[in-house]
C-alpha cells in the first residue's frame, strides 16, 4: 500500500537522505507495557522519560508506551517480558512478579508502612536494594526507583466496609499474587485473583462485589461507574518496579543505558509526587462522581491480622533477613 505521506516523501526527493532517515528510524525501538489507563501518572511520566531519552540519544533510542493492558494482562505481559517479546514492563512486586521472585511481595504486607516516608525509606533504602538484587538474580533488569501505585482502598457495590466483620465472606477481586490472597483470607473475605484488564467487567457483571486499589486507579479506570462505596482502609501500599528484559538491555550501548536509567528514575520521582497529590485530592472528585466514602477505624483490622497469625505466617514466608529489613523501617509488626 502506498500511503499519501510516503508518496509525498518520494516526490520531494527525500528518500535516502541520511539526515532524514536518522530522524525517522531509531536504532533501538523498545516497547514498555503497563496495566494502567493512559491518563494515569505512571504512563504520563514514562512518556515524559521516553521523550527525553529520544532527544538525549539523538533519536537512537525510542521507547513506545503501551498502556491499559493493550499488550495483555499482567501475567501475559510478564511472560512476554521474560521471553523478550516485550523489552520493558512495569509490575507490582506483590503481583505476577512474585510468581518468579516470591520475596518482592514483602512491600505489600498489610498495614506495614505508615506513610510515604516509610515506603520510600524502605524501597529507596536497604529493603529495595535487597529486592532488586533478587530480581536481578532471577534474570531480569530493574531500574532503581520504584513507581507509585499508592495506598490501596476497598470499593464495593454492596456496602461500605466499616469493620473487619463487613469483609466476612465478601467476594473481592485481588490482583494475581499469593500475598493478596493471604491478606484477604486472613481478614475472612473471599478473595479471587483477577488480572486488572478484567476488573471493570467483573465488577459490572457482579462476578465480584468489590475490589481494592488506590484512588488514582479507581478514577482513571472509571471503577466508580460500577462501584458505590469506597472505604479508606489504606490496607497496603503498592508500587511498580520498572523491569527490563536482560538480553534487550544488554544490546544497548552503555551510554544509552545510562541515559535511559537517568531519565526513568528522574521521572519516577516526579510520578510519586503526582500520585501522592492525586490520592490526597481525589476523594472530592470521586464523591462528585457518586462514590460514597467512609473512613473506618483501622485498629480492629490490624488486630484481626495479628490474631489470625497473618504476620507470623508472612515472617516465616519472607524470611528473617527480609523481615528484619522491613521492620527496621516500619517497627515491629508481628
Ligand atoms: O491490578 C491492580 O489492581 C493494579 C493495577 O493495582 C496492579 O497492578 C497491582
Boltz pocket constraint, residues with backbone or C-beta under 6 A from the ligand:
constraints:
  - pocket:
      binder: B
      contacts: [[A, 35], [A, 36], [A, 92], [A, 95], [A, 149], [A, 175], [A, 194], [A, 195], [A, 196], [A, 212], [A, 213], [A, 214], [A, 217], [A, 238]]
      max_distance: 6.0
